Amino acid sequence: MVVLNVDGIECRYGSVKVLENVGFSVKEGDFVGILGPNGSGKTTLLKSISRTLKPYRGTILLNEADIYSLKSVDVARQLAVVPQDSSIGFNFAALDVVLMGRNPHLSRFQMESSKDLDIAKKAMMLTNTWQFAERPINELSGGERQRVIIARALAQEPKILLLDEPLTHLDIINQLEIMDLVKSLCVNEKLIVLAVFHDLNLAARYCTSAIMLKKGKIFAAGSLEEVLTSENIKSVFDVDAIVKRHLVTNSLFVIPLSPQKAPPSRKCAIHLICGAGTGTAIMKALVDEGYSVTAGVLNVLDTDFETAQFLKIPVVSEAPFSPITEKAHKDNLAMIEKASTVVVTSVPFGFGNLQNLEAAVVALEQGIPTFVIDEVPIESRDFTKGKAKALLAELKSKGAVFVKDKTELLSLLSVSAEKLNVAKEEKARFLAHLKPEIQDKGESN
Amino acid sequence: MNTSEVEGTYFRRVSRWKLIIILLLVALFVTVIVSLNIGYAQIPFTNILAALAKQIPLLNNYIDSSLVLPRESAIILQIRLPRIIAGVVVGAALAASGVVYQGVFKNPMADSYILGVSAGAATGASFSLLFGSGTLIFGLRLVQIAAFLGALFAMILVYNISRVGSRVPVATLLLCGIAVNFFLYAVVALLEVIAGDELHAIVFWLIGGFSNVLWADIWAVLPFIAVGISVVYFYSRDLNLLALGEETAQHLGVNVERVKQILLVFASMVTAAAVSLSGLVGFVGLMVPHITRLVIGPDHRILFPASTIVGAIFLVVCDAIARVIATPFASTLELPVGIITMLAGAPFFIILFRKKKQSYAL
């Protein structure tokens, strides 16, 4: 049983503290991702474990022996490192480089035996590098070279594998192949893998647990589910992100949203009529532009509903998979009243959500400017035997502005936002007269 | 490339390396014999071989050396042979240390003189030529001892200035070497300025050559060079690993600081011993490792011994040229070998480099 214990280490470069009170313990079969923004101490942590940077304080124990009191060669038999970037001074053949991984297993005067060659060959087969075994290392592409370096680490037959951003130079298929390989070694050969990742999704896909560093300290550590949450990502990386479990891979995945710029403050409220994911991108765009956004009616579990929840947008909601009830419709109309603009997305209409379109007609009748995004022809998304098409035509005849996509919508909105603001007060007075009539109309529907 | 072919190549590697060494040793032997024939006095090959064989125990009873004149025997054994053996020893030493410095520094411009060894030796030699010319200590010329001590002193100085705690970063080492070189060459220049009649001797020493080398001078430096080269050879695989970078070498089980220390100290000792015998013969320590690497590749387990022998051959050939090239103009004028190494070596190196530059990277 191989155990690596990092106990309260503190690392410094000169007098600058880079790591402080970092401690954790990993055992056979653990695949630990080390996450954190630039300068959080990830690489330093790997350096101290690989004996390159002795901690100022604290100990690192490999099977209860302090690695800094062991000989280099004894550590190298158990621990291999794949560095971030590896330039090689002389032009060795790829196989020579991999065979150098056998160094800790050879005595000073020993030549590599056929056994060593077999191990190197196996490592090169696994990393798909055997076909250029005799090519000079400096003539290989960055990705090929990196795979050779990984083969060298495997030729060491380590119990612990440290990877420092190992996939930086690799294309997507190589990334997946290499990570699949490392994962299988971790599972089958009971390797301990400690890997620094910048790509949270790769970490999410392969790690069993994670350590999240912030400014040299452990911010979160534990199972992937505990560490990789949007709250943690927000506090450590200062980025809003959606964390979900992927339907196909069944692993967590992270969608970072663009970092929150201080949005221009607009006093314009926009109500979105959307659903089935057609409003998601628009919500985000509108929020980023500084509009205050509301939406409805949306079914709980709808993608747009979840997005609204995430973006903290007020929503009139309906139970999952249910038609819009009278109560929800009224709430929706009440919300529309407070809005200065209504936007209808290219949502498909069925009898369950047709009332949303009627709400848009009401909005228009109340004098609220209404925009219709007409990205998808209504014929292909009308499941109400033409009723939706008729309502859309009515909207058009009553002066709704039809735009072709999100971009056009945003540009029109930004032009009219100020104008709308002014018109708002006027509209409020106008509404006071019409209110009873609207309510009647709502009930009669 | 076929799988079994690749494996076959690697299994044959050891025997191929042995073959390279044997061929080079044969080439060295032939070079020495041919070069014994070169000189002002014409001596037939048979007489040369007879005179040599006469010196070998057991074999000497079977050799009829009656045809060899005593004068010829004296020229071969006391004048030409020590000079040629000095060429072998110094050439081997400079090439060997050049390989080490280029490997440790991973720098193509690194050579045997990079750590101030040359400047230290030059300073020691200039002082002794200026103030104690002709003095003998234990039968050795003062200039040899002074050069050796000066070289060791410079190396210790550079090493200690560059040390940061227990580590010696190569970049610092390189810069300190350059700084100390400049400083000590300033001292040498000063000594040259104030030197009167001794200036000629100092200039000759700085160019480097083997005139008037005696057997005793060779025996004095041989142990240092032999021990140094042997020790470094034990670390040739570590030199390969150092080429991957110091951190990686450490990850692969090399005790980097200790190995670096051993390599640099012994390589410097070898260089110091060599230059104390010959003066500052230039270019051998820079070029020979490059040339050998171009031909046989970067693996130090073969590169190191091969460069050592190539260095010996190269310097013996250059010295042979130095001995005869001026004879058409002045029958007894012999040039210092340092001039020849620099004149002959540079163009040869450039031609080779341009030919293979596509596949060559350091």
Interface residues (C-beta under 8 A of the other chain):
Chain A: S50 R51 T52 K71 S72 V73 D74 V75 A76 R77 L79 A80 V81 P83 S86 S87 I88 G89 F90 N91 F92 L95 D96 V97 M100 G101 N103 P104 L106 R108 F109 M111 E112 S114 L117 K121 W130 Q131 F132 A133 E134 P136 N138 R152 Q156
Chain B: M1 T3 V6 E7 T9 Y10 F11 V14 G103 K106 F234 R237 N240 L241 L242 A243 L244 G245 E247 T248 Q250 H251 L252 G253 V254 N255 V256 R293 G297 P298 D299 S359 Y360 A361 L362
